[in-house]
Amino acid sequence: MRKRTQTDKVLSEDDFACLVDAHQHRLYVYLAGLTGQPEQAFDLVQETFYDAWTAARQGKPPMMPGASEADIRRWLFRVATNNALTLFRRHRLIRWEPLEDHAALLPDTRPPFDDRLAESDVLRSALARLAPGDAVCLLLRVVHGFSAREVGDMLNTSPENINTRLARAKQRLRAAYEQRLPHHPEARTFP
């Protein structure tokens, strides 16, 4: 039996490049939706992968050979979220852009362009009223499909707290959305 060496615990450059290829698009979509700034999202993705590279060079879990894809994905989203929240604390500003990258993945059952434009303005305005922590819960749970336990692990809180924040975020989003409807009569209501 071969003795394990320090290099057995460190990802190779090729393995790390594969990890980046596998996760960078999802992280970018998440961060662009969270920040509303494509360039800022790109910078945050780079910062997240810098942190991942540092952890991989040090052989820190889960950035090591044999780690599960789910563990790596959770770790990357947790680091990306923390980097974004740090940015928000520094700037105390959050803006939203439509998450239209997700529309390409769905069948085209969208309303006409004018209706979508009015609705996206109303939705963007409603999303901007959410606290950053609530927005993070909403995006991670609803858009990116993480479980309450996974989001709780990312944010160092309980799944119950995540579910409470998600329910609160949905209520506030709905209230803010409906409040904006009189200004945009062509916008649709939630089903």
ABEGO torsion letter per residue (X at the ends): XBBBBAAAABBBAAAAAAAAAAAAAAAAAAAAAAAGBAAAAAAAAAAAAAAAAAAAAAGBOABBBGBBAAAAAAAAAAAAAAAAAAAAAAAGBBBBBBBAAAAAABBBABBBAAAAAAAAAAAAAAAAABBAAAAAAAAAAAAAGBBAAAAAAAAGBBAAAAAAAAAAAAAAAAAAAAAAAAABAABBBBX
